[in-house]
């Protein structure tokens, strides 16, 4: 608010002593507050805040040096202040790139492509309507080169700002402050450049207030609570917002219009940029399509698999076995129930129980053959469905032997047993429900046979729907 209040005299009386003094005071206040935000910062945070403060200081030093310089009579004269003014662009660019890497790590690919698409259009327009006229109007190569640095710096800031606008993970309030500051900086720079050559009678010093207020917004961003954190928690899974699609559409439409309006000699340049832009947009939408495909596959996998062990779940196994029965194939159902699993949970925690289930599932996967159906019904119950084979007894022994091996957990060895019931469809047509019920009953007979009078659990068979 102080910067805004002190900037108004510059807009109304840019060359009055009072306006210049107020403007200088506001600049010093803004730069001082910017450096105050650097204090106490360490690591990458210090790089972000330090580069912002250095950029604002560079612009302040350029203004101070220019005020001491003999006022040039032509805008084509290059002064030592230009070095300081131009230096602010890369410093600010480094700050913003560091900000993105700090607060949106690993989530910049889509934002970078969208920002690159918009920057391609902005850079083309800047070249056609700013750089080319500047080169034509400048006196000498050195003047032309220095004057070209300003629009190039604006392109760099626009690129980083576009990526920041689309980036996920950056605090919304912090993002708004930085985007507003960048927008003001770009608007002020472009207005000064355009007015110097298209309205030479306009006093561009009046626009210095815009740049001052933009610097104040950078300082507000530095003092935002989110700017003091080393990292910002990742937001929800990013979605392709309709505004982003609109921006990409505008980017695609802008260059064809420019192609029609430009002289023939410039059309080849615009055509080349159009091809590059088309490649960027196609790459962006290819990424979206691949992400949707990956999401679909992940949902399909989650629908058919147990989330803890990764084995098939009840519904998926039910569907596969029923298909075999419908084709008239013989099947053999092995119903497995872990012994002493509740004791593991009660003694070592549920984390230990989950670890045992994951390890048992891995051992079962190594023990079954290709084509067998292995699933976790839930809890500590598993089912293995094989074809009719003479190796059924050997398979049951192999499964039992694999499960009874101790499981290492946090320096302890956890032991569980297993009871297995088997049911076969050989010799008669049977439904899946009948096979599972018979295997379940066989499993409980085996469990009762092994238990003594102190063993836990009910001494009755139960019906199971699977």
C-alpha positions in Angstrom: 0.0 0.0 0.0 2.9 2.3 0.7 4.3 1.7 -2.8 1.0 2.4 -4.4 0.5 5.6 -2.4 4.0 6.9 -3.2 3.8 5.9 -6.9 0.8 8.1 -7.7 2.7 11.4 -7.8 5.0 9.8 -10.5 1.9 9.1 -12.7 0.6 12.7 -12.4 3.9 14.7 -12.2 6.7 12.4 -13.4 9.4 15.1 -13.5 8.4 17.1 -10.4 10.8 17.0 -7.6 8.1 15.8 -5.1 7.1 12.9 -7.5 10.7 11.8 -8.0 11.4 11.9 -4.2 8.3 9.9 -3.4 9.1 7.4 -6.1 12.7 6.9 -4.8 11.5 6.5 -1.2 9.0 3.8 -2.4 11.7 2.0 -4.3 14.0 1.9 -1.3 11.2 0.7 0.9 10.3 -2.1 -1.5 13.9 -3.2 -1.9 14.5 -3.0 1.8 11.5 -5.2 2.5 12.6 -7.6 -0.1 16.0 -8.1 1.5 14.3 -8.4 4.9 12.5 -11.5 3.5 15.9 -13.1 2.7 17.0 -13.0 6.4 16.6 -16.4 8.1 16.2 -18.3 4.8 18.5 -21.2 4.1 19.2 -23.5 1.2 17.1 -23.2 -1.9 14.7 -20.8 -0.1 17.6 -18.4 0.2 18.2 -18.7 -3.5 14.6 -17.8 -4.4 14.3 -14.8 -2.1 17.9 -13.6 -2.7 17.5 -13.6 -6.5 14.2 -11.6 -6.2 15.8 -9.1 -3.9 18.9 -8.9 -6.2 16.6 -8.3 -9.2 14.8 -5.5 -7.5 18.0 -4.0 -6.3 19.5 -4.1 -9.8 16.5 -2.2 -11.2 16.7 0.3 -8.3 20.5 0.8 -9.0 19.7 1.3 -12.7 17.1 4.0 -12.0 19.5 5.7 -9.6 22.4 5.6 -12.1 20.1 6.9 -14.8 19.0 9.8 -12.6 22.6 10.8 -12.2 23.2 10.4 -15.9 22.9 13.3 -18.2 19.4 12.9 -19.5 19.7 11.6 -23.1 17.9 13.4 -25.8 17.1 10.3 -27.8 15.7 6.9 -26.8 18.3 5.3 -29.0 21.1 6.2 -26.6 22.4 3.4 -24.5 23.6 4.1 -21.0 25.3 2.2 -18.2 21.9 1.8 -16.6 20.8 -0.6 -19.3 23.3 -3.2 -17.9 21.6 -3.1 -14.5 18.1 -3.0 -15.9 18.8 -6.0 -18.2 20.5 -7.9 -15.3 17.3 -7.9 -13.4 15.6 -10.3 -15.9 17.9 -13.3 -15.5 18.0 -12.8 -11.7 14.2 -12.8 -11.6 14.1 -15.8 -14.0 16.4 -17.8 -11.7 14.3 -17.0 -8.7 11.1 -18.2 -10.4 12.6 -21.3 -11.8 14.0 -22.1 -8.3 10.6 -21.5 -6.9 9.0 -24.0 -9.3 11.6 -26.6 -8.6 11.2 -26.1 -4.8 7.4 -26.0 -4.6 6.3 -28.2 -7.5 8.9 -30.9 -7.9 8.2 -33.7 -10.3 5.0 -32.1 -11.4 6.1 -29.7 -14.1 6.0 -31.7 -17.3 2.5 -30.8 -18.4 2.8 -27.2 -17.1 6.1 -26.8 -19.0 4.5 -28.0 -22.2 1.5 -25.7 -21.8 3.7 -22.8 -20.9 6.0 -23.5 -23.9 3.0 -23.5 -26.2 1.9 -20.0 -25.0 5.5 -18.8 -25.0 6.0 -19.8 -28.6 3.2 -17.5 -29.6 4.3 -14.7 -27.3 7.9 -14.9 -28.6 6.7 -14.9 -32.2 4.5 -11.8 -31.7 7.4 -10.1 -29.7 9.8 -10.8 -32.6 7.4 -9.5 -35.2 6.1 -6.4 -33.5 8.9 -5.4 -31.1 12.3 -6.8 -31.9 12.1 -6.2 -35.7 10.9 -2.6 -35.3 13.6 -2.0 -32.6 16.3 -3.3 -34.9 15.1 -1.2 -37.8 14.9 2.0 -35.7 18.1 1.6 -33.7 21.3 3.6 -34.5 24.1 1.1 -34.7 24.4 -2.6 -33.9 25.3 -2.1 -30.2 22.1 0.0 -29.6 20.0 -2.6 -31.5 21.5 -5.4 -29.4 20.9 -3.8 -26.1 17.4 -2.7 -27.0 16.6 -6.2 -28.0 17.6 -7.6 -24.6 14.4 -6.1 -23.0 11.8 -8.0 -25.1 13.9 -11.1 -24.8 13.9 -10.7 -21.1 10.1 -10.3 -21.2 9.8 -13.5 -23.2 11.8 -15.3 -20.5 9.6 -13.9 -17.7 6.5 -14.8 -19.7 7.7 -18.4 -20.1 8.4 -18.9 -16.4 5.2 -17.1 -15.5 3.1 -19.3 -17.8 4.7 -22.5 -16.3 4.0 -21.1 -12.8 0.4 -20.3 -13.8 -0.2 -24.0 -14.8 1.9 -25.6 -12.2 0.3 -27.8 -9.5 1.5 -27.8 -5.9 2.2 -24.1 -5.6 0.1 -22.3 -2.9 -2.8 -20.5 -4.6 -2.3 -17.2 -2.8 1.4 -17.2 -3.4 0.8 -18.0 -7.1 -1.7 -15.1 -7.5 0.8 -12.6 -6.0 3.7 -13.7 -8.3 1.5 -13.9 -11.4 0.1 -10.4 -10.7 3.7 -9.1 -10.2 4.8 -10.7 -13.4 1.8 -9.4 -15.3 2.5 -5.8 -14.2 6.2 -6.1 -15.0 5.4 -7.4 -18.5 2.7 -4.9 -19.1 4.9 -2.0 -18.0 7.8 -3.1 -20.1 5.8 -3.7 -23.3 3.9 -0.4 -22.9 7.1 1.5 -22.5 8.7 -0.2 -25.6 5.6 0.2 -27.8 4.9 3.8 -26.8 8.5 4.9 -27.3 8.3 4.1 -31.0 4.6 4.4 -31.8 3.7 7.4 -29.5 7.0 9.3 -29.1 5.3 12.3 -27.5 4.0 10.2 -24.6 6.0 10.5 -21.4 6.8 6.9 -20.6 8.1 7.9 -17.2 4.5 7.9 -16.0 4.5 4.1 -16.4 7.3 3.7 -13.9 4.6 3.5 -11.2 3.4 0.2 -12.8 6.8 -1.3 -12.4 7.1 -0.1 -8.8 3.7 -1.6 -7.8 4.8 -4.9 -9.5 7.9 -4.9 -7.4 5.7 -4.4 -4.3 3.7 -7.5 -5.3 6.9 -9.5 -5.5 7.7 -8.4 -2.0 4.2 -9.4 -0.8 4.9 -12.8 -2.4 8.2 -13.1 -0.5 6.4 -12.4 2.8 3.5 -14.7 2.1 3.4 -17.6 4.8 3.7 -20.2 2.1 7.0 -18.6 0.8 8.7 -19.6 4.1 8.2 -23.3 3.7 10.8 -25.5 2.1 8.2 -27.5 0.3 4.4 -27.3 -0.3 2.4 -30.5 0.0 1.3 -31.9 -3.3 -2.2 -31.1 -4.3 -4.8 -33.6 -5.5 -4.2 -35.4 -8.8 -4.0 -32.6 -11.4 -6.7 -32.3 -14.0 -6.7 -30.7 -17.4 -8.6 -27.5 -16.5 -10.9 -26.1 -19.3 -9.0 -22.8 -19.1 -5.8 -24.6 -20.2 -7.6 -26.0 -23.2 -8.8 -22.5 -24.0 -5.2 -21.1 -23.8 -3.9 -23.9 -26.1 -6.7 -23.1 -28.6 -5.9 -19.5 -28.6 -2.2 -20.3 -29.1 -3.1 -22.5 -32.1 -5.4 -19.8 -33.6 -3.0 -16.8 -33.1 -0.3 -17.9 -35.5 -2.6 -18.7 -38.5 -4.0 -15.2 -38.2 -0.4 -13.8 -38.1 0.5 -15.9 -41.1 -2.2 -14.3 -43.2 -1.4 -10.8 -42.2 2.3 -10.9 -42.5 4.4 -10.1 -45.6 5.4 -13.1 -47.7 9.0 -13.0 -46.5 8.0 -13.4 -42.8 5.5 -16.2 -43.5 8.1 -18.9 -43.7 9.2 -18.0 -40.2 5.7 -18.1 -38.9 5.0 -21.3 -40.7 8.0 -23.0 -39.0 6.8 -21.7 -35.6 3.3 -23.1 -36.4 4.7 -26.5 -37.0 6.7 -26.4 -33.8 3.7 -25.3 -31.9 1.6 -28.1 -33.4 4.2 -30.6 -32.2 4.0 -29.1 -28.7 0.2 -29.3 -28.5 0.1 -32.8 -29.9 2.7 -33.9 -27.4 0.6 -32.4 -24.6 -2.6 -34.2 -25.7 -0.6 -37.4 -26.2 0.4 -37.2 -22.5 -3.2 -36.7 -21.5 -4.3 -39.7 -23.5 -1.6 -41.9 -22.0 -2.5 -40.7 -18.5 -6.1 -41.6 -19.1 -5.0 -45.0 -20.4 -2.8 -45.6 -17.3 -5.7 -44.5 -15.0 -8.0 -46.9 -16.7 -5.6 -49.8 -16.4 -5.0 -48.9 -12.8 -8.7 -48.9 -12.1 -9.1 -52.2 -13.8 -6.3 -53.7 -11.8 -7.7 -52.3 -8.6 -11.1 -53.8 -9.4 -9.7 -57.3 -9.8 -6.9 -57.4 -7.3 -6.5 -57.3 -3.5 -5.0 -54.0 -2.5 -2.7 -55.5 0.1 -1.2 -58.6 -1.5 -1.8 -57.8 -5.2 -3.4 -61.2 -5.7 -6.7 -61.7 -7.5 -9.7 -60.8 -5.3 -12.8 -62.9 -4.7 -14.8 -61.5 -7.6 -12.1 -61.8 -10.3 -11.3 -65.4 -9.2 -15.0 -66.3 -9.1 -15.3 -65.0 -12.7 -12.3 -67.0 -14.0 -13.2 -70.3 -12.3 -16.8 -70.0 -13.5 -15.6 -69.6 -17.1 -13.7 -72.9 -16.7 -16.7 -74.7 -15.3 -18.9 -73.3 -18.1 -16.5 -74.7 -20.7 -16.8 -78.1 -19.0 -13.2 -78.1 -17.7 -12.4 -80.0 -14.5 -11.1 -78.0 -11.6 -9.8 -78.7 -8.1 -10.3 -76.1 -5.4 -7.7 -75.7 -2.5 -9.1 -73.7 0.4 -6.3 -72.3 2.6 -6.7 -70.8 6.1 -3.7 -69.7 8.1 -3.3 -71.1 11.6 -2.2 -68.9 14.5 -2.6 -65.7 12.5 -4.6 -64.0 15.1 -1.8 -64.6 17.6 0.6 -62.8 15.3 -1.7 -59.7 15.1 -2.3 -59.7 18.9 1.3 -60.1 19.8 3.2 -58.2 17.2 0.6 -55.7 15.8 -1.5 -55.5 12.7 1.5 -54.3 10.7 3.2 -57.6 11.4 0.1 -59.4 10.3 0.0 -57.5 7.0 3.7 -58.3 6.5 2.9 -62.0 7.0 0.0 -61.9 4.5 2.2 -60.2 1.9 5.0 -62.7 2.3 2.6 -65.7 2.3 1.0 -64.3 -0.9 4.5 -64.1 -2.5 5.3 -67.6 -1.5 2.0 -68.9 -2.9 2.7 -67.2 -6.2 6.1 -68.9 -6.4 4.5 -72.3 -5.6 1.6 -72.4 -8.0 1.9 -73.2 -11.7 1.1 -71.1 -14.8 -2.6 -71.3 -15.4 -3.5 -71.8 -11.8 -5.9 -69.3 -10.2 -4.6 -67.8 -6.9 -6.7 -65.4 -4.9 -7.1 -63.9 -1.5 -10.7 -64.2 -0.2 -10.1 -61.8 2.7 -8.5 -62.0 6.1 -6.2 -64.9 6.2 -8.0 -67.1 3.7 -6.6 -67.9 0.2 -7.9 -70.1 -2.6 -5.9 -71.9 -5.3 -7.8 -73.4 -8.2 -6.0 -75.8 -10.5 -7.0 -78.2 -13.3 -7.7 -81.8 -12.5 -4.3 -83.4 -12.0 -2.6 -86.2 -10.2 -0.3 -83.6 -8.6 -3.0 -82.2 -6.2 -1.5 -83.9 -3.1 2.0 -82.7 -4.0 0.7 -79.2 -4.6 -1.0 -79.1 -1.2 2.3 -80.3 0.5 4.3 -77.7 -1.4 1.9 -74.9 -0.4 2.0 -76.0 3.2 5.7 -76.3 3.3 6.1 -72.8 1.8 3.8 -71.2 4.3 5.3 -72.8 7.4 8.7 -71.3 6.8 9.2 -68.5 9.4 8.7 -64.9 8.3 11.2 -62.4 9.4 9.8 -59.1 10.8 11.8 -56.4 12.7 14.3 -58.9 14.1 11.7 -61.5 15.0 10.7 -64.7 13.2 6.9 -65.1 12.9 5.5 -68.5 12.4 2.1 -69.5 11.0 0.6 -72.7 9.9 -2.1 -73.5 7.3 -5.0 -75.8 7.0 -6.0 -76.9 3.5 -9.3 -78.3 2.3 -9.6 -79.7 -1.3 -12.7 -80.3 -3.4 -12.8 -81.6 -7.0 -15.3 -81.5 -9.8 -14.2 -84.8 -11.2 -16.9 -87.3 -12.2 -19.8 -85.0 -12.0 -20.9 -81.5 -12.9 -20.8 -79.2 -9.9 -21.3 -75.5 -9.3 -18.5 -73.3 -8.0 -20.4 -72.7 -4.8 -20.6 -76.4 -4.1 -16.9 -76.8 -4.7 -16.0 -74.0 -2.4 -18.3 -75.1 0.3 -16.9 -78.6 0.2 -13.3 -77.3 0.3 -14.1 -75.0 3.2 -15.6 -77.9 5.1 -12.5 -80.0 4.4 -10.3 -77.2 5.6 -12.1 -77.1 8.9 -11.9 -80.8 9.3 -8.2 -80.6 8.9 -8.0 -77.7 11.3 -10.0 -79.7 13.9 -7.8 -82.7 13.5 -4.7 -80.6 14.3 -6.1 -78.7 17.3 -6.1 -79.8 20.8 -8.4 -78.7 23.6 -6.7 -75.3 24.1 -6.9 -74.2 20.4 -8.9 -71.1 19.5 -11.8 -71.0 17.2 -15.2 -72.6 16.8 -15.4 -76.4 16.5 -18.0 -76.3 13.8 -17.9 -76.0 10.0 -19.4 -72.9 8.5 -21.0 -72.1 5.2 -19.0 -69.7 3.0 -20.3 -67.7 0.0 -17.5 -67.1 -2.5 
